[in-house]
Amino acid sequence: MDIIEMLKSHQKLERDRGIEKLESVLAACQPELMDLFKKEFVFLLENDTLPWEQRHGALVAMKLIISKTTENEFWTSVRDHALHLLEHDEVRVRVAAGELLGELCRVGGKELFATFIDLLTNSIQQNLAQHNDQAIIEELRQKLNVHVADQKEAISKAESLFVEAAGWKHLETSVKALHFCIESCNAFCSQLQSSSFIDLVSTLLQHGNRFVRETAFYLLASLVHGLVDVPPEQHVLLQRSTEFAHLVAMGLADSWSEVRLAASVAARRFLSETIPKEQRDAFFPVMLPPMCLNRYYAAEGVKLYSQETWRLVTENHGRELVEQYFDSVVSFYIQEILAPNYSVREAVCACIAELGDKCQSSLVDPYLPSLFDALTQRMTDPAWPVRDASCLALSRLIAAYPEQLRPLVLPLWPSLFSQLGDPVASVREATAASLAVIGSSLGPECVQMLTHDVLSAFSALNGAPHAHKEEPAAPPGPPARQPWALVDGCLYLLSEMAQLPSCKAPVVSLIPAVADAARLDHYDHWPVVLETLCRHIPTLATGLGKNEFKRHLELLFPAIFKALRSLEPMTQSAAESCIFQLADLIGRGILKGRVELYDTRLVPELERVLSQPPRVVTRIPMFMGRPQVT
């Protein structure tokens, strides 16, 4: 039959279409077809020599069929095959078998539920015992091609990585099957309150393998939901709530995003369905800090789910709760800013900035040195998103507490300014925005320091290595900072400073130095510097004001038309966009007249650009100034 052949296909898309057709056929519930389907799919389940795709299709189909029949003998046969396939080598078959067991629990009721719980619990306990199995360790060594005699340290690290990241035999899918059974029969979860079962869940939540931990947190979430109607005096999870609050908090701070998301689901249910509202304060010192941090986590699923959980749990009193448990929150942030996962460090930077912006100064003041040190250490982080986030967070913190942090900022000024030369363009841009805010917040002294350092950076470009000059090989590690990158960052900085009233005069004084630096082309990345300049000339014009900017416009013409003739498409495009924006700002006639006064030979180029429709310039990620086209 066509449906059966589709479900036996090696292509998942074809099997999915077969399931859709099977659903429509089963709706008619023709007895002869039902018998044919049962016979065919049972054959596929019991034949161990068939490809896994055929058995996977049969398992998914059986999940639909058993809901249409009440034959206990048939259920027993399907149950035996599903339990057998929980040990299959293919993980997708094992997961489908677990889903089928969950469906059998739903239609079979309390008796089947109790049977499956016992069988799955025994399977999980047996698989847990395998973590010390030397045969597994030997198999790992063979997979990683590690020799015992001369690489003991490598073996230890490799085994640790394997335990953490690889699928752990059948343990993960057995826990998934248990989760499916509990999710399908929440009404019977009161049977699962034995100490041995709760101990097993606790063990799974602390397992070394991240897939097991992820599944265990979803299991806990289902268990919490199933026990929601149990009286408090009989509620085992409530009696052990302190232990599980710490376990959930550990999951919320896990290095793996998938585990964090699963723990977030468990945390929401734990606080809203297990812990009475009036008792939540006892758990907030442990659970509130990671919940607060995850609102800024890079993984979108974790971030959005955590933000919704935060609104539900805090009931729009989040700031007050953070202030109430401020010591715990700050201690957790300072600890997590050293986390091995760069996404965690990035999120902590945003959280520290939030503390400075929103919390009472009397609470923040004692911790300012620690928070400042934490952020400045991350400015040299190996991961560029962390450097980016730390620069922005530092500027927000200094803007909120300028006088308190002034003694700490000034000694570190050279290090802060050097971040403008970061190899990654987005970090240079973030540093520029931060330094402009810092200079404006700390007053004329810092603005003067910025002006001096920018002039020094432009002067140093003269001494940059010439293009194609042979240089010694760079040592391993992050790319060295180059003079051109610092100049590029200074252009971002001038664009930011032009928007601040207290910085406009210094920016005007630096325009001649900008024009001189733009004439240099003895280094490889001069098109990148010209591109950045052309992108920011309109911003400079807007910030300084049209009248002030027009006094210095002619100084920038050489750079604009040099970029227009560049062989780099992005540099040409930036120059064209600059000309269009200037024409809109000061008028096409005025712009043409200024160009004609400067050099009549440039007028045809100007007219050619303005006669064409403007090209849309899209910013793209850049590393060391080279466009990364994706």
C-alpha positions in Angstrom: 0.0 0.0 0.0 1.2 3.5 -0.8 1.0 4.7 2.9 3.1 1.8 4.1 5.7 2.3 1.5 6.0 6.0 2.4 6.5 5.1 6.0 9.3 2.7 5.1 11.1 5.5 3.1 14.7 6.4 3.9 13.7 10.1 3.6 12.1 11.8 6.7 10.0 14.1 4.5 8.4 11.1 2.8 7.7 9.4 6.1 6.1 12.6 7.5 3.8 12.7 4.4 2.9 9.0 5.1 1.9 9.9 8.7 -0.3 12.7 7.4 -2.1 10.3 5.0 -2.3 7.6 7.7 -4.1 10.1 10.0 -6.7 10.9 7.4 -7.3 7.1 6.7 -7.6 6.2 10.4 -10.2 8.9 10.8 -12.5 6.7 8.7 -11.6 3.7 10.9 -12.2 0.9 8.4 -11.6 -2.4 10.2 -9.9 -4.2 7.2 -7.4 -1.4 6.8 -6.8 -1.3 10.5 -5.9 -5.0 10.6 -3.6 -4.5 7.6 -1.8 -1.7 9.2 -1.4 -3.6 12.5 0.0 -6.6 10.7 2.5 -4.7 8.6 3.8 -2.4 11.4 4.1 -5.2 13.9 6.3 -7.0 11.3 8.5 -4.0 10.9 8.9 -3.6 14.7 9.8 -7.2 15.3 12.3 -7.6 12.4 15.8 -6.6 13.7 17.4 -6.9 10.3 15.4 -4.0 8.7 16.9 -0.5 8.3 16.3 1.9 11.2 14.2 4.2 9.0 11.5 1.5 8.5 11.3 0.8 12.2 11.2 4.5 13.0 8.2 4.9 10.6 6.5 1.9 12.2 6.9 3.3 15.7 5.4 6.7 14.7 2.6 5.0 12.9 1.8 2.8 15.9 1.5 5.9 18.1 -1.5 6.8 16.0 -3.0 3.3 15.7 -3.0 2.4 19.4 -5.3 5.4 20.1 -7.9 3.8 17.8 -7.9 0.3 19.4 -8.7 -1.1 22.8 -7.3 -4.6 22.4 -5.1 -5.5 25.4 -3.3 -8.2 23.6 -2.3 -5.8 20.8 -1.2 -3.3 23.4 1.0 -5.9 25.1 2.6 -6.8 21.8 3.3 -3.2 21.0 4.6 -2.5 24.5 7.1 -5.4 24.2 8.4 -4.2 20.9 8.7 -0.6 22.1 10.7 -1.6 25.2 13.0 -3.7 23.0 13.6 -0.8 20.7 14.6 1.4 23.6 18.0 -0.4 23.3 18.3 0.3 19.5 21.5 1.7 18.2 19.8 4.6 16.4 18.8 7.4 18.8 15.8 8.5 16.7 14.4 5.0 17.0 14.8 5.0 20.7 13.1 8.4 21.1 10.2 7.3 18.9 9.9 4.1 21.1 9.8 6.3 24.2 7.0 8.5 22.6 5.1 5.3 21.9 5.4 4.2 25.5 4.0 7.6 26.6 1.0 7.1 24.3 0.5 3.6 25.6 0.4 5.1 29.1 -2.2 7.6 28.1 -4.6 5.1 26.6 -3.7 2.2 29.0 -4.1 4.1 32.2 -2.8 3.5 35.7 -1.8 -0.1 35.4 0.4 0.4 32.3 1.9 3.6 33.8 3.0 1.7 36.9 4.5 -1.1 34.8 6.4 1.3 32.5 7.7 3.4 35.4 9.2 0.3 37.1 10.8 -0.9 33.8 12.2 2.4 32.8 13.5 3.2 36.3 15.4 -0.1 36.3 16.8 0.6 32.9 18.0 4.0 34.0 19.7 2.6 37.1 21.5 0.0 35.0 22.7 2.6 32.5 23.8 4.9 35.3 26.0 2.1 36.6 27.9 2.0 33.3 29.8 5.3 33.9 32.6 3.3 35.5 32.6 0.6 32.9 36.2 0.2 31.6 34.9 -1.2 28.3 33.3 2.2 27.6 36.5 4.0 28.5 38.5 1.8 26.2 35.9 2.4 23.4 36.4 6.1 23.9 40.2 5.8 23.7 39.8 4.0 20.4 37.4 6.6 19.0 39.8 9.5 20.0 42.9 7.6 18.9 44.5 8.2 22.3 47.5 6.1 23.5 47.6 5.2 27.2 51.3 5.3 27.7 52.3 8.8 26.6 49.1 10.9 26.7 47.6 10.4 30.2 46.6 14.0 30.5 45.0 14.0 27.1 43.1 10.9 28.0 41.7 12.5 31.1 40.6 15.6 29.2 39.1 13.6 26.3 37.2 11.3 28.7 35.8 14.3 30.5 34.7 15.9 27.2 33.2 12.6 26.1 31.2 12.2 29.3 29.9 15.8 29.0 29.1 16.1 25.3 28.5 12.6 23.8 25.3 10.6 24.0 25.6 8.3 27.0 24.6 4.9 25.6 20.8 4.5 26.2 20.5 6.5 29.4 19.4 9.7 27.8 16.6 8.1 25.8 15.4 6.0 28.8 15.0 9.2 30.7 13.2 10.7 27.7 10.8 7.7 27.7 10.2 8.2 31.4 9.5 11.9 30.8 7.0 11.0 28.0 5.2 8.6 30.3 4.9 11.2 33.1 3.8 13.9 30.7 1.1 11.6 29.3 -0.2 10.6 32.8 0.1 13.5 35.1 -2.9 12.3 37.1 -0.9 9.2 38.3 2.3 11.1 39.4 1.4 10.7 43.1 2.7 7.2 42.7 6.2 8.6 42.1 6.9 10.1 45.5 9.1 7.3 46.9 12.5 8.4 48.2 14.2 6.1 45.8 12.6 7.7 42.8 13.2 11.3 43.9 16.8 10.3 44.6 17.1 9.0 41.1 15.8 12.3 39.7 18.3 14.2 41.8 21.2 12.0 40.5 20.1 12.5 36.9 20.1 16.3 37.4 23.7 16.2 38.5 24.9 13.7 35.8 28.1 14.5 33.9 26.5 14.2 30.5 24.7 17.3 29.3 22.1 15.4 27.3 21.1 13.5 30.4 20.9 16.7 32.5 18.8 18.4 29.8 16.3 15.5 29.7 16.3 15.2 33.5 15.2 18.9 33.9 12.3 18.3 31.5 11.5 15.2 33.6 11.5 17.3 36.7 9.3 19.9 35.2 6.7 17.2 34.2 6.9 15.7 37.7 6.4 19.1 39.3 3.3 19.7 37.2 1.9 16.2 38.0 2.3 16.7 41.7 0.6 20.1 41.7 -2.6 18.8 43.5 -0.8 16.7 46.1 -1.3 18.1 49.7 1.8 19.9 51.1 2.2 17.4 53.9 2.5 14.6 51.4 4.5 16.5 48.8 8.0 14.9 48.7 9.4 17.6 46.4 8.2 20.3 48.7 9.7 18.6 51.6 13.1 18.5 49.7 12.6 21.9 48.1 15.9 23.4 49.4 17.8 20.5 47.7 16.0 20.9 44.4 16.2 24.7 44.4 20.0 24.4 44.5 19.8 21.7 41.7 17.6 23.9 39.5 19.9 26.9 40.2 22.9 24.8 39.0 21.0 24.0 35.8 20.2 27.6 35.3 23.9 28.3 35.4 24.9 25.3 33.2 27.5 25.8 30.5 25.2 24.3 27.9 22.4 26.4 26.5 20.1 23.4 26.1 20.4 22.5 29.7 19.7 26.1 30.7 16.5 26.1 28.7 15.4 22.8 30.3 16.3 24.2 33.8 14.4 27.4 33.0 11.2 25.3 32.3 11.7 23.4 35.6 12.4 26.7 37.5 9.2 28.3 36.3 7.1 25.3 37.3 9.0 24.8 40.6 8.4 28.3 41.8 4.9 28.7 40.5 3.5 25.2 41.1 5.5 23.7 44.0 6.5 26.6 46.2 3.7 28.6 47.8 3.9 32.3 46.9 4.5 33.3 50.6 7.5 30.9 50.8 9.3 32.0 47.7 11.5 34.4 49.5 13.5 31.5 51.0 14.5 30.4 47.6 15.2 33.7 45.9 18.8 34.1 47.1 19.7 30.9 45.2 17.4 31.0 42.2 17.0 34.7 41.5 20.6 35.5 40.4 20.7 32.9 37.5 17.1 33.7 36.5 18.1 37.4 36.3 21.2 36.7 34.3 19.5 34.5 31.8 17.3 37.4 30.6 20.4 38.6 28.7 21.7 35.2 27.6 22.8 35.0 24.0 20.7 31.9 23.1 17.3 33.4 22.0 15.2 30.6 23.4 16.8 30.8 26.9 16.6 34.6 26.8 12.9 35.0 25.8 11.7 32.2 28.1 13.7 33.6 31.0 12.2 37.1 30.4 8.7 35.7 30.5 9.5 33.7 33.6 10.9 36.8 35.3 7.7 38.7 34.7 5.5 35.8 36.0 7.6 35.1 39.1 8.5 38.7 40.2 5.1 40.2 39.2 6.7 43.4 38.0 8.7 43.8 41.2 12.0 42.6 39.7 14.1 45.6 40.6 12.9 45.5 44.2 13.7 41.8 44.5 17.2 42.3 43.0 17.8 45.1 45.5 16.5 42.9 48.3 19.0 40.1 47.5 21.7 42.4 46.1 24.6 40.7 47.8 23.7 37.3 46.3 23.1 38.8 42.9 26.5 40.6 42.8 28.4 37.6 44.1 26.9 35.4 41.4 27.7 37.9 38.6 31.3 38.3 39.7 31.6 34.5 39.8 29.9 33.9 36.4 32.0 36.5 34.6 34.8 33.9 34.7 32.6 31.2 33.3 34.1 29.1 30.5 31.1 29.8 28.2 31.7 33.2 26.5 27.9 33.7 26.2 27.6 33.7 30.0 30.4 36.3 30.3 28.7 38.4 27.7 25.4 38.3 29.6 27.1 39.2 32.9 28.4 42.4 31.3 24.9 43.5 30.4 23.7 42.6 33.9 26.3 44.6 35.6 25.5 47.6 33.5 21.8 47.1 34.5 22.7 47.2 38.1 24.4 50.6 37.7 21.5 52.0 35.7 18.6 50.7 37.8 19.5 49.9 41.4 19.9 52.3 44.3 23.3 54.0 44.5 23.6 53.2 48.2 23.5 49.5 47.3 25.8 49.7 44.3 28.5 52.0 45.8 30.2 49.3 48.0 30.6 47.0 45.0 31.7 49.5 42.4 35.4 48.6 42.6 34.6 44.9 42.2 32.2 45.5 39.3 34.6 47.9 37.6 37.5 45.3 37.9 35.3 42.6 36.6 34.4 44.6 33.5 37.9 45.9 32.8 39.3 42.3 32.9 36.9 41.2 30.2 38.1 44.0 27.9 40.9 41.6 26.8 38.6 38.6 26.7 39.5 36.0 23.9 35.9 36.2 22.7 35.1 39.4 20.8 31.4 39.5 21.8 32.6 39.7 25.5 35.0 42.5 24.7 32.2 44.3 22.9 29.8 43.9 25.8 32.3 44.8 28.4 33.1 48.1 26.7 29.5 49.1 26.5 28.7 48.0 30.1 31.7 49.9 31.4 30.6 53.2 29.8 27.1 52.8 31.3 28.6 52.1 34.8 30.9 55.1 34.6 28.1 57.4 33.3 26.0 56.4 36.3 28.9 56.9 38.8 31.4 59.3 37.3 32.9 60.8 40.4 33.2 57.5 42.3 34.9 55.7 39.4 37.1 58.6 38.3 40.1 57.5 40.4 39.8 54.0 38.9 39.4 55.1 35.3 42.3 57.5 34.9 45.1 54.9 35.7 43.6 52.5 33.2 43.1 55.2 30.5 45.9 53.9 28.1 44.4 50.4 28.2 40.9 51.7 27.6 42.0 53.8 24.6 44.0 50.9 23.1 40.7 48.9 22.8 40.0 51.2 19.8 42.6 49.2 17.9 40.8 45.9 18.4 41.0 43.5 15.4 37.2 43.2 15.2 35.4 46.2 13.8 32.3 45.9 16.0 34.5 46.0 19.1 36.2 49.2 17.8 32.7 50.7 17.3 31.5 49.7 20.8 34.7 51.0 22.3 34.3 54.3 20.5 30.7 54.7 21.8 31.9 53.9 25.3 34.9 56.3 25.3 32.7 59.1 24.0 30.3 58.6 26.9 33.1 58.2 29.4 34.8 61.4 28.2 31.6 63.3 28.4 30.8 61.9 31.8 34.2 62.6 33.4 34.5 66.1 32.0 37.1 68.3 30.1 40.1 66.5 31.4 39.1 63.3 29.8 38.0 65.0 26.6 41.4 66.6 26.4 43.1 63.2 26.9 40.9 61.7 24.1 41.9 64.5 21.7 45.6 64.0 22.5 45.4 60.2 22.1 43.6 60.5 18.7 46.2 62.9 17.4 48.9 60.4 18.5 47.2 57.6 16.7 47.0 59.5 13.5 50.6 60.4 13.8 51.6 56.8 14.4 50.0 55.8 11.1 52.9 57.3 9.3 55.2 54.7 10.9 52.9 51.8 10.0 54.6 48.9 8.0 54.4 49.3 4.3 52.2 47.1 2.2 53.6 43.6 1.5 56.6 44.2 3.8 58.0 40.9 5.1 57.5 40.6 8.8 58.2 37.8 11.3 55.5 35.3 11.8 53.0 36.3 14.5 53.0 34.1 17.7 49.8 32.0 18.3 46.9 33.8 20.0 44.7 36.8 19.2 45.9 38.9 16.2 48.2 41.8 17.1 46.7 45.3 17.1 47.8 47.4 14.2 48.1 51.2 13.8 45.5 51.3 11.0 43.0 49.6 13.3 43.5 52.2 16.0 43.0 55.0 13.4 39.9 53.2 12.2 38.6 53.1 15.8 39.4 56.8 16.2 37.1 57.6 13.2 34.3 55.8 15.0 35.2 57.8 18.1 35.1 61.2 16.4 31.7 60.3 14.9 30.4 59.6 18.4 32.0 62.6 20.0 30.4 64.9 17.4 27.0 64.1 18.8 28.0 65.4 22.3 27.9 69.1 22.9 30.9 69.1 25.1 33.1 67.3 22.5 32.2 69.2 19.3 35.0 71.7 19.5 37.7 69.0 19.8 36.3 67.1 16.9 36.4 70.2 14.7 40.1 70.7 15.7 40.9 67.1 14.6 39.4 67.3 11.1 42.7 68.4 9.5 44.5 65.4 11.1 41.7 63.1 9.8 42.3 64.5 6.3 46.0 64.0 6.5 45.6 60.4 7.7 43.2 59.6 4.9 45.9 60.5 2.3 48.2 57.7 3.5 48.0 54.5 1.5 51.3 52.8 2.2 49.6 50.0 4.3 47.4 47.1 3.2 44.2 48.2 4.9 43.9 51.8 3.8 40.6 51.0 1.9 39.0 49.9 5.1 40.0 53.2 6.9 38.6 55.2 3.9 35.4 53.1 4.0 34.9 53.9 7.7 35.6 57.5 7.1 33.1 57.8 4.3 30.5 56.0 6.4 30.9 58.5 9.2 31.3 61.8 7.3 27.5 62.3 7.2 27.3 61.6 10.9 30.0 64.1 11.6 28.1 66.7 9.5 24.9 66.1 11.3 26.5 66.2 14.8 28.6 69.3 14.2 25.9 71.1 12.4 25.6 72.0 8.7 27.2 75.4 8.9 30.2 74.4 11.0 30.8 71.3 8.8 30.8 73.2 5.5 33.8 75.2 6.7 35.9 72.0 6.6 34.2 70.1 3.8 36.9 70.7 1.2 39.5 69.0 3.5 37.6 65.7 3.1 37.1 65.7 -0.7 40.4 63.9 -1.4 39.4 61.0 0.9 35.9 60.8 -0.6 37.0 60.7 -4.2 40.0 58.4 -3.4 37.5 56.0 -1.9 35.3 56.3 -5.0 38.2 55.2 -7.2 39.1 52.3 -4.9 39.0 48.7 -6.3 37.3 47.5 -3.1 33.5 47.4 -3.7 32.6 48.1 -0.1 34.8 51.2 -0.1 33.3 52.5 -3.4 29.8 51.9 -2.1 30.6 53.8 1.1 31.9 56.7 -0.9 28.8 56.8 -3.1 26.5 56.6 -0.1 28.5 59.5 1.5 28.0 61.7 -1.6 24.3 61.0 -1.7 23.9 61.9 2.0 25.9 65.0 1.8 23.9 66.1 -1.3 20.7 65.6 0.8 22.2 67.5 3.7 23.6 70.6 2.1 21.9 70.4 -1.3 23.1 69.0 -4.6 23.8 72.4 -6.1 25.9 73.6 -3.2 27.9 70.3 -3.1 28.6 70.5 -6.8 29.7 74.1 -6.5 32.1 73.2 -3.6 33.6 70.4 -5.6 33.9 72.6 -8.7 35.8 75.2 -6.6 38.1 72.6 -5.2 38.9 70.7 -8.4 36.8 70.9 -11.6 38.2 67.5 -12.7 36.2 65.9 -10.0 32.8 67.2 -11.2 32.2 64.5 -13.8 32.7 61.8 -11.2 30.3 63.6 -8.8 27.7 63.9 -11.6 28.1 60.2 -12.5 27.4 59.1 -8.9 24.4 61.5 -8.5 22.9 60.4 -11.8 22.5 56.8 -10.6 20.1 55.5 -8.1 21.7 55.2 -4.6 23.0 51.7 -3.7 21.9 50.4 -0.3 24.9 49.7 1.9 24.5 46.9 4.3 26.8 46.5 7.2 28.4 43.1 7.4 30.6 41.5 10.0 34.3 42.3 9.6 37.4 40.8 11.1 40.8 42.6 10.7 39.0 44.9 8.3 38.1 42.2 5.7 34.4 41.8 4.8 33.0 38.5 5.7 30.3 37.8 3.1 27.7 35.3 4.1 
